[in-house]
Amino acid sequence: MAILNMKRIEILGLQKDRKKIIEFVQRQGCVQLDEMQEEGQHFTNLPTQQTVTQLERYESTVDSALEVLNRYTSGKGGLLDSFAPREEMSMTEYLEKSKKVDETLGKCKQLNALYKKIQDSKVEIARAETAIDQVRPWETLDIPSSFKGTADTQAFIGTIAEPLDREGVLTRIVEADPEAQGEVEVVSADKNQTCLVAICHKDNAKTFEQALRTAGFVAVSDATKHPPKVRIERLTKQIEQCNADIAEAEEAIKSYDDSRDDIAFLKDYLTLRTDKYKVLDKVSVDDSVFVISGYIPETKAEGLKNKLESKFDTAVNLSDVDNTSDEVPVAVHNNKLGMTMESITNMYAFPSHKDIDPSFIMTTFYYLLFGLMLGDAGYGLVMTFLCLFVKFKYKLEPRKRATVNYGLGCGLSTTFWGAMQNSWFGDLPKWIANGLKSNDPTDFISTHHLYWFDPLQNTTRFLLLCFFIGILHLILANCINLYKMSKQGMAFEGFFEVVPILLILVGIIPVINSYIGGGALAEIPSTKPIDNMINAAAPVLYILLIIGAIGVVVGPAIVRIKQKSSVGKVLGGLGGGLYGLYNAASGYLGDILSYARLLALGLCTGVIASVINQLGATPGGGNWFLFIIIFIIGHTINLGINLIGAYVHTNRLQYVEFFSKFYEGGGNPFTPLSAQSQSFVFKEEN
């Protein structure tokens, strides 16, 4: 729930232990290596680029092989299986499996070769099919297309680019040259061309050929010494052989499915080695010793030092660093609840040393806003049960647990707010109660106004709720900003910058209730006390609003007086304060109105869900079979679409309305050398 302080670590060890020490540090995953700060003339760096390039080439080979294996086998596993924990592996087991990496790499190359054979065969099939399509119009020709004639005659085999019959071709020849003498046979004709064979006496060959060309004749370009039918048969057999080769290669690929685990291990093995060699150029060495240095979180520093010095002949030095410097990497630590928001925060910007990590602080409002936007108890229960199933089925690792807990938080909030809005897969309970025949049964709870926030029945009241939640969200953001400025030694400036805004946000509540709500809270007995309380406090709240407005105007001038600025700068501060008041009025009003999207998306989910129920009941007039089919398909689509909408707009409210008030980001993320493996996790041996 905080940004961790960092220390600098320097490890001096013997050359003979270098590999073991670096791999041990990698397995610990808590040191970000960089260049050694001290200059040493007798130290050199290890050249590793060539090795890294070769390892990346091997990685590409393995990735391609896994893709091929996944394409032709069914052992990839489903979405739920991705939450399964990785296999625990000791260093001894790792070294034993490492002995097979060359053999496994050979299998990967064979897999890629088989896939290349499939691709080449498919290209050959496409080429043969194209050739058959070109020859098909000549299929009835019983002589080779390369036939040139007999001792006394000359033959011309080719096409004219338009549909003609025998009479039409002869007419064209006569029109071109009345002296041309010859015979024509049309082999085939379509809308694009006419395939023909023309024969003439050799004495008349030149004249006849010239007339043919004038008529648009073009000789075949791929003449063969066999009749077209023979060529078609040969190409057909070639296609059959290619299909047989493809089937054989596919079966061969499937036979490698038993090697999937070995290939997955090889991928991780190469990843670990690549990551290690990428940082080895930061290792300084001489003939007998080596030195590595970098950053480590303060909470892990002493523990790693003790482990290194007890396992190896090493000297480990820890030193303090300036944790406000941008050069020092940033590491954050959150509890289980805060971890669910880390990916949301990092998607916006990684925190800097000057920031307060907002991951834990934002959780309450994030889930509240998400639940209001999705707003259907049925959908929330589906999400909740799925997440609970995964939690109980698998022993989740921290990051996967955070993802599932995120979904669980969203599901629980959606269930709560859906129940408050009387939305259970839309209006499903009403349809079930009436046997799918009517949607107008008496609803005791709605009739007696026990649902405060039903967006369809009480739209204005629901909108007021959205605005009040928005005001609380903005108040929290400004309080965090005040705390942040106080930590940076700017408490006085923070007071006059933030407190007036807080007074305005509190003081505007009766304005919103009166002019936007229009007494909506007073219409229902269950919410009338809230309206009475706001009205009773209105005079005080209006005074706070006025004080806040004055504070925004005079605050910059007071700060400049404290800084002992000139009279001109103080007057300039007053001018800036007037402009700040305009910005506060327009900016914060826009921010508050942005929370109306809670109503919009909540209405969207519920209305579409109700329409789906009506569609399911209407076609069969109470046919349960049709209703269930339409219900499953329709609500699955509605849930998917509105999940995306709730996710996007909840993030938008966090990023634009909340983070903009206090969060800067732009920190340098802590990226330790670690064992980035997908199929296993190391367990340390005693």
N, C-alpha and C positions, 0 to 999 in steps of 0.2 A: 504494500500500500504506500510505497515510497520509492523515490529514486535513490539507488544505492551509492554510497561513497566508494571510490575506487582507490586502489593502491598500485604502485608500480612494483613489479616483481622481476628479479634478475636471477637466473639459474646458471651456475657454473658447474660443469660436470666433465667427466673423463670421456675422451673420444670413443672408447670401447663401449660405453654405456649410452651413447648418443641416441641410437635408434630406440632403445627401450625407454629412455626417459621421455623422449618426444612423444612416443606412442602412449605412454602413461598419462602425460599431460593432455593428450588428445582425448583419451577416454574419460578424463575428469571433466572436460568441457567447460572450464572456467577461466581460461587465460586467452586473451587476445594478444597475439604476438605482433611486435613491430621491430623496427630497427633499433639496435643498441645505441643508447644515448652517448656513451663514452666513446671517444676516439681511440683506437688502438692500432698502431701501425703493423703489429705482428699478426693481427687477425685478418682473415679473408672471409668472403661469403661463398656459400656453395652454389655453383651453377646448376640450376634445376629445370630451366625452361624446356630443354630437349626432352627430358623425362616426362614432364607434365604434358607436353604435346603428344607423346606416345601413349600415355595413360588415357588421355582424352579420346584418342583414336580408338583404343580398346573399349572405352566406355560407349562410344558411338556404335561399335560392333555389337556389344551386349544389348544396348537399348533396341537396336533394330531386331535382334534375335527374339527378345521378349515380345516386341510388337508382333512379330510373325507368329510366335507361339500363341499369343492371345487371340490372334485373328482366326486361327484354325482349331483351337481347342477351347473347352468350356471350363477351364480351371482358374479363371481370373477371379472368381469370387464376386459376391454382390456388394451393394452399398453397405449393408449392415456388417459384412465381414471386414470392411475396412476399419471398423472400430476394435477389432480383436487385438489383444496385446501382442507385441513382438516377442519372439522366442528369446529367452535368456541364454547367453552363451559365455562361457568362461574363456579366458585367454588360451588355455590349453586346447579347448575344443576349436577355438578360432584358428590356431596354428595348425591343427590337424586337418581342418577343412581347407586351409590355404594350400595344402599340398596338391589338391585336385584342380587348382585354378587354370593351369595350362590345358588340362584335358577338357575342362568345361569351356574354355575359350575356343578350343577346336570345335566343339559342338555348336557354339554360336556361329562360327564361320560356316559350318555345314548347313545350319538352318538358313542363314542368309543366302547361301549358294542355292539351296532348294527353292527359296522364294524367288530368286533371280531366274531360275529355270521356269518357274510358273509364269513369271512376267514375260519372259522371252517367248514362251509357248503361246501366251495370249496375243502377243504382237504378231506371231506367225499366223495364228488363226485369223486375226483381223486382216492381215495382208492377203491370206488365201481367200477369205470371203469377199474382199474387194475385187480380187482377180476373177472369182467366179461370177460376180455381178457384171463385170465387164465382158466376160465370155458368154454369159447366158443368152444374149440375143443371137449368138451364132450357133447355138446348140444343135440346130437341125442341119447345119452345114456338114456334108459328109466328106469334104476334102480339107487338107490342111490350109490354114490361113496364109501360108507362105507359097501356095501354089501359083506358078507364073504362067502356066499354059502348056501346050503340047508343041510338037515340031512345027506345026503350021498355024497354031493359034497363040494368042497372048491373053492372059487372064488378069483382071483387076478386081481385087477384093478390098472393100472399104465401106465408107458411110457418107451419106449426105445429111446435113444437119436440119432436116425437116421431114415430116411424114409424107411419103409418096408411095404410090403403087407402081407396078411395072410400066403401065402406060404413061404415067407422069414422068418417070425417069427417062423413058425413050423420047418423050416430047421435049424435055429439057435438052437432051443431046442433039436432037434435030434443030432446035432453035439455036443452039450454040454453033452448029456446023451441019448444014444439010448433007454434006458429003460424007459425014461420019457413018460408018456401017458397023453394026455389031449387035449382040444379043445381051439381054439383061435378065437376071433372076433376083427377085427380092427375097432375101432370107427372112427378114423380120422388119417390122416398123412400129414405132410408137410416136408419141407426141414430140419427142426430142430429136429423133434421128431415124434414118432408113438404112438398114444393113443390106448390102447387095453384092452380087457377083456379076461382073461384065466380061464378055468374051468377044474377041474380034480376030479377023485374019491378020497375020503378021504384017502383010503389005499395007494394011490400013491402021496399024497400031498407033503411030504418032498422031494421026488426025483424030482417031477415036479417043485417045487418052486426053488430048487437048480439049476436046468437046466435053468429056467427063469432068475435067477439072473446072471448066467454065461453068458447068452445072452445079458445082459445089462439092464435088467428090474429093474425099480424103482417104488415102490408103491406110489400112490398119497399121498401128505403130508397134504392136507386139506380135508380129507374125510368128507362127510356130510350124514345125514340120509334121505335127499330128493334128487330126481333126479336133475341133473344139470339144466334142463330147469326151474324147480321150483325156483332154486337159482338165475338164471338169471332174472326171472320175479321179484323176491323179490328185487334184487339189482337195477333193472330198476326203480321200484317204489320208492326205497330209493333216487335215483338220482332225480326223479321227485319231491319228497318232499323237497329235498335240494334246488333245483332250485326255488320252490315255496317259501321256507324260505328266499332265497336270494332276490327274487323280493319283498317280503313283507318288508324285512329290508331296501332295497333301497328306497322304497316308504316312509317308516318311516323316513329315513334320509332326504329325500327331504322335508318332512313336517317341518323340523327345519330351512328351509331357511329363514323364517321370523325372526328367532332369530340371524341372522348373525351379525347385528349391535351390539346386546347385547354381543355376543361372542367376537367381535372385541374390544368392550369397556373393557370386562373382561381381555383380553390379555394385553391391555395398563394399566389397573388398577394394574394387578399383576406385570408388568414391573416396573411401578413407585414405587410400594411398595418394590420390590426386590432391585432396585437401592438405595432406601432410607435406607433399612436395611443393605445393604452392607457397607455403610459409617457410620452407627450408632455406630459401634465399635470404631470409632474415636472420638465419643462424650464423654467428661468427665463430670461426674455427681456426685452430693452429695445429701443430703436429700432435699435441697431446690432450688438449682440452677444447671445449666448446662453450659458448655463452648464448643464451636466449633471454629475451626480455620482453615485457609487455605489461598489460593492465589486468588486474584481477579484482573482483568485488571484495571489499574489506571484510565482509562476513565469511568469506571462504579462504582468505589469504593464509591465516595461521594454520588452518587444517591442511591445506595443500603443502605448505612448507614442512610440516611435521611428517607427512606421508613421504615426501621426496627424500628428506634427510634420513628417514628410517629405512627406506628401501634401497637407496643408492648412495654412492660416495659423491655427494653434491654439496654445494654451498648455495643457500638461497637467501637473497637479500630483499627485504620489503622496505619501501620508502613511501612517504606521503606525496600526494600530488595536489595541484590546484583544481579542486572539483568544480570550479566555476569556469574553467577554461573550455573553449569549444574543441580543443584537441583531445581532451579526455573523453573516451566513449561513455555512453549513458546506458546503465543497466537498471531495470525496474523490477520490483518485487511486489506481488499482490497476493492477497488471500484468494481462496477458491472463488468467491463472488467477484472480486475485482478482475481475476483472470478471464472471466467471460467477456469482458469489455476490451481487453487488450488489443484484439484484432480490429475492433471498431476504431479505437484511438489511433493505432498505427496506420490504418488506412487513410486517416486525415493527415497526420504528421507525427513522427516519433518525438516524444518529449525531450526538451533540452534541460540542462542543469538549472536553468533559471525558472523552469516550469514546475507546477505541481501536477503530478501524474493524475489525470482525471478519471482513470479507469474505474476505481471503486466508487468515487463520488457520483458518477453519472448513472450507476446501475439502477437505483430506485426510479428515477424519472424515465430512464430508457425503457424499462419494462412496463412502466405505467403507460407511457405514450404508445408503445407497440400494442399493448392489449386494447387500448381505446380504439386504435385504428383498425385492427383486425376484428375485434368486437363481436365474436360469436363463440358462445360457450361450447358448442359442438365441435367446432374447429379446434378450440383450445384443448378439449379433452383428447382429441386425436393426437395433437402434438405432445401433450403430456404423457399419454400412455406409450407412445413410440419412444420417447426419451427415457422413460422409466424402464421400458423393456430393454433398451440398450444398456442402461446403467446396471441392471441386475444380471444381464446375460454375460457381459464382458467385464473383465478387470481392466478398467480404462487407464491409459497413461495420462499424465497431467494435461497435455494440450488437447487430446481427444476428449477428456473429461470436461474441460472448459467449453468445448464446442457443444457437447450434449447438455451441459448445465445452462448454456445460453438458450438452447431450444426449450429446455424445461422452464426456465424463467419466463420466456415469451409465452409458452403454452399455459402456465398457471395464470399469468396476468390476463391473457385472452379469455380464459375460462371465467375468471372473476368478473371482468367487465362485460363479457357476453351475458352472464347471468343477470347483472345489473341492468342490462339493456333488453332483457327478455328475448334473447336470440339464441335458439338452440337449433342449429342448422336452419337458420331463418325462422319460419313459423311452423316447423315440423310438428311440435306437439299438438297444435290445433288440427292439422290434417289427420293425424293419427286418431285423435279423440273422436273425430266425425267420420271415420272410415273412408277418408279421401273424397267425400261427397260434398263437403261444404267447408268454407273457410271462415265461418261466422259463429263459432261456439262462444258461449259466455266465458270470459276469462276473468275469474274473481280477482286475481292479483292486479291486473291492469285496471279493472273497473274501480278498485279501491285505491288506485294511485300508489301502490307499493313499489312500483318501478320508478325511481326518480329520474333515470337517465335514458328512457326509451327514446331514441332519436326520432322515430316516426311520430310518436304521440306528443312528445315534449321537445320539439326541435330547438326552440329558443333557450329553454332551460339547459339543454345539453350543450348548446353553443356557449352559454355563460360558464359552464363547468370547464370547457376547453380553455376559455380565456383566463379563468382563475388559475388553472394549472400552469398555463403559460407564464402568468405573472410570478408564480412561485418559482418556476424554472429560471426565469430571468433574475429574480432576487438571489437565488443560490449562486448563479454565475457571478454576480457582482460581489457577493460576500467572499467568494473564492478570490476574486481580483483584489479585494481589500486586504485579505490575508497575505496574498502573494506580495503585494507592494510593501506590507509591513515587514515581511521577511527580508526584503531587499533594502530595508532602511528608509523607506519612503512612506511611513505611517501618516505623517502630516499631509503630504500630498494626496495619499490615498483617501484620507478622510474627506477632504473637500472635493475629490473627484468622484467618489463612489457613494457616500452617504446621501447626498442630494438626490441621486438617481434612485436609491432605495426608497426615499421618502416619496418621490413621484410615483413609483410603482405601487406603493401601498395606498397613496392618496387617490389614485385613479380608480380604485375598486368601486366606490359608490357611483362614479360617473358612468362606468360600464354597466352597472346594474340598472341605473335609471334610464339612460339614453339608448342602450342596446338591448337590455333585458326587458325594459318596458313593464316592470312589475311581474315578470314571469314567475319569480320565486314565490310571490304572494298568492298565486292562483290556486296552489295545491296546499292543503293543510299540512302535509308532511314537510314541506319546504318553506312554509310561511315564517317559522321562527328564524330561519337564516336571513330572510329578507328583512325582518324586524331588527335583527342584530346589526345588519349593514346600515339600515336607516338610522338606528340609534347612534352608531359610531360615525355617521357621515360628517357631522360638523368637525369632529377631531381630524378625520381623514382629509377633509378639504383643507384644513389648516396645514397639515403635513404636506399636502400637495403644493401649497403656496410657498411654504418654507423651502421645500425641495427646489422649486423653480428659482427662488431667490438665491439659494445656495449654488445652483448651476451657474448663475450669472456672476456672482461675486467671488466664487471659489477661486478661479484662476488669479484674480487680483490679490486675494489674501495670501495665496501661495507665493506670489512675487514680492509682496511686502515682507514676508518672512525671509525670503532670499535676499532682501535688501536691494531690490532692483530699483531702477530709476522711476521717476514719476511717469514718464512716457510709457515705460513697459507695464506699469501698473494699470494705466488707462487702457493700454492695449489689451491687458488681461480682461478688463471689463467688456471691451468690444468682442473679444474672443468668447467670453461667457455668454453674451447675447446670441452669438452664432451657435454656441454649444447648446443653448436652450432650444433653438430651432431644430438642431439636429436631434436632440433628445426627444422632442415632441414628435417629430416625423419618424425618426428611426425606431424608437421604442413602440410607437403606435403600430408601425408596420410589423415589428417583431411580434407584438401581441396578436395582431390579426392573422399572422402566419399559423397560429395554433388552431385556426378554423379548419385546417386540413384534417384535424382529428375527427371533426364532425363529418366532413365530406367522405373520408375513407370508411368511417364506421357505418354511415348510411349506405355506401356502395356495397359493402360486404353483405349487410343484412337484406337489402332490397333484392340484390341478385340471387341470394340464397332462397328468398321467398318466391321469386319468379320461377326458379328451378323446381321448387316443390309444386307450384301450380301447373307447370308444364308436365310434370310427372303424373299428376292426378287427372289432368284434362283428357289426354289421348284415349285412355281406356275407361274413363268415367268411373274411377275407383278400382282399376285393375292393379293389384299389388305387384304383379310381376313386372309390368312396364314401369311402374313407379320406382321400384328398386333399381332397375337398370338406369333410368334417367337420373335418379338420385345419386347413384355412385359416380357416374360419368360427370354429371353437372357440378356436383359439389367438389369433386377432385379438381376440376378445372378452376372453379371459383376459389378454392383454397390456394391453389398454386399461384394464380394471378394476384390475389390479394395479399399473400405472403410476401411476394416481391414488392408490392406497393407499400405495405406496412414497413418492410425493411428499409426501403429507399427513403421514405419520408421521415421515418424515425431518425435515421442517420442525418438527414438534411436538417432537422430541427436541432440535433446535437451540434452539427458542424457550423451552421450559419447563426443560429440564435444563441446557443450556449457557449461554444468554444470561442466565438469571436469576442467575447467579453473579457477573457482572461488568458487564453491559451495561445502560445506562440509556436511551439514545436520547432522542428529543424535540428534536433539533436543528432549526434553521431552515434548510431546504434552500436551497442556492444556485441561484437561478432567473434566469440571465442573459437579457437581451434577445437573441434568436437567430432565425435563419432556420428556422422550423419548417415545412419543406416536405416533402411526401410524394413528389413526382414528380421533383424535381431537387435538385442541390446546387451551390452557387456555387463557381466557381473564379476566383481573383483574377487579373486581368490585370496584366501588367507596366506 
